[in-house]
Amino acid sequence: MKSKQEREFENTSIPPEDLKKILDAGMHAPSGYNLQTTTFYAVTDGEIRKKLA
């Protein structure tokens, strides 16, 4: 038996100052062996988000 998870999100934008705080926290978070190879992309355009989904 396979499980399927679907998520529903509100169609609201995150305020730019909140998004900056979230991304800053992620960039300053520790990584394995301090390699820091993580890249973050913040896609705010609804059409691009649909294409990525």
C-alpha positions as CSV (number, residue, x, y, z in Angstrom):
1,M,0.0,0.0,0.0
2,K,1.4,3.4,-1.0
3,S,0.7,6.6,0.7
4,K,0.2,9.8,-1.2
5,Q,0.5,13.2,0.5
6,E,-1.1,16.3,-0.9
7,R,-0.5,19.7,0.4
8,E,-2.7,22.7,0.2
9,F,-1.2,26.2,0.5
10,E,-2.9,29.5,0.9
11,N,-2.6,31.8,-2.1
12,T,-0.9,34.6,-0.2
13,S,2.5,36.1,-0.4
14,I,5.1,36.2,2.3
15,P,6.1,39.8,3.1
16,P,9.6,40.5,1.8
17,E,11.0,41.3,5.2
18,D,9.8,37.9,6.5
19,L,11.2,36.1,3.5
20,K,14.6,37.7,4.1
21,K,14.5,36.5,7.7
22,I,13.7,33.0,6.6
23,L,16.4,32.9,4.0
24,D,19.0,34.4,6.4
25,A,18.2,31.8,9.0
26,G,18.7,29.0,6.4
27,M,22.0,30.5,5.2
28,H,23.3,30.7,8.8
29,A,22.1,27.2,9.8
30,P,24.9,24.6,10.3
31,S,25.5,22.1,7.6
32,G,27.1,18.6,7.6
33,Y,30.9,19.0,8.1
34,N,30.3,22.8,7.6
35,L,30.4,22.2,3.8
36,Q,27.6,24.9,3.3
37,T,26.6,23.6,-0.1
38,T,23.0,24.5,0.1
39,T,21.4,26.9,-2.4
40,F,18.1,28.6,-1.8
41,Y,15.7,29.8,-4.4
42,A,12.7,32.1,-3.5
43,V,10.2,32.0,-6.4
44,T,7.6,34.7,-6.0
45,D,6.1,34.6,-9.4
46,G,2.9,32.5,-9.5
47,E,3.3,31.3,-13.1
48,I,6.9,30.1,-12.4
49,R,5.7,28.3,-9.3
50,K,3.0,26.5,-11.3
51,K,5.7,25.4,-13.9
52,L,7.9,24.1,-11.1
53,A,5.2,22.1,-9.4
